C-alpha cells in the first residue's frame, strides 16, 4: 500500500485543479459507496493495480502482502495505491464514497476475472 499526499496542481480565484494520477494507463474508473460499519473487498488481484480515492466520508483500508499486514485511515481527498497480490479490505468508518481507478482487468464484464477472495477476513 502506498498512501499519497495530494497537493493542488493549480489554484486561482476560480478554484483548485488537482491531478490525482499522472502517466498511467487506466482501464476503468468505478464509483463505490461503503456504509458505516460495512466491509468491502477481502480479496486481491493478481494483475490489477488499484488506486482508491475518497470523495467523501472516512474509511479504513487494511492490506496484507507477503504476510505483512498494514492499515490506514483515509479521509476525503486522500488517495492510496494497492498493488497486485496485495489483499485488501475497505471498512466504512463513516458513510463513504470512493473512486476506484484500476490498471488491469477489473472493469465491466472483467470485474470478477482478476478477483480472488481471501479465506480469512482482513477486517
N, C-alpha and C positions, 0 to 999 in steps of 0.2 A: 504494500500500500504506500502510495506517495500522496501526501496532502500538500496542495499548492496554496501559496499566499497570492491571492488575486489582487492586482493593482490596476487601476484605470489606465487605459491606453491614451485617452484623450478626455479632457474636461473643459467645458466653457459654460457660458451663461445659459445655454440650452439644455445642458445635462452632461451625462457621462457615457463614454463608449468604453466597454471592457472586452478585450479579446480573451475568451475562455480557453480555447485550444488553437494552437497555431501549427502549421506544417505537418498535419496528419491527414490521412485519408479516412474519413468517417463513413461507415457503411449504413448506420442507422442512428436516428435520434428518437428516443422514446420518452414519453411523459408518464411518470408513475406517481401515485399517491400512497402514503403509508399512514394509517390511522394510529393515533396514540396507543401504545401498548402492543401493536401488531408487529409481526416479523415477516419480512420478505427475504427471499434468497435461500440461504442454506444450501448453496450449490457452488460449482466452479465451472469454468470454461477452459477447454484445452487450447483453443486457438484465439479466443477473443480478448481484446483489451477493452476495459470498461471505465469510462470517466463518469462519476456521479456528481452532479451539480445541484445543490439545494437552492430551490427558488424561494420557498417559504417554510417556516416551521423549524424543527430540530430533530435530528436522528442520530443514532449511534451506529457506527459501522464496526463490525468485528470481522477480522480476516485471519486466515491461517495458511501458511505456506512453509513447507519443509519443517513441519511440527512446531513452528514458531507462531504463536497467537498474538495479534495486536488489536487494539481498539482505539477509536477516537470518536469524539462528538463533533457533528457537523451542523452548522447553522446556515441560515440564508446567506448566499453569496460565497459559500465555500465549495471547493472542488477537490475531489480525490480520485486517484487512478488505481484501479485494481488490475493486476497483470494476469496473463494466462496461468492456469493451475493454482490460482490463489482462491481458496474457499472464502466465501463472503456471505454475511447476513446483515440486513438493514433493519433496525428496530426504531419504531416511531417513539420519540420522547415526547413530542407534541405532534399534532396532525402536521404532516409534512408533504410538500410537493417537490419533486425532483425531475431533472432532465438527465437521461442516461445516454451518453454518446458512446457508440461502440465501433470498434475496428475489428472486423471478423464476422463470421456467420452468426448473426444474432437477431436480425430484424425480420418482420413479416413471416413468411412461411418457414424461414430458417430459425425461428425463435427458439425452438427446443433442440435443434440439431447439434448444438455445441453446449448443452446444459447437462451437467452431471450432478445429481443430488448427493449430498453428504449423508452418511449413515447416522452420525451423531450431531445433533443441532449445535451450532456455534453460540446461539443466544442463551 
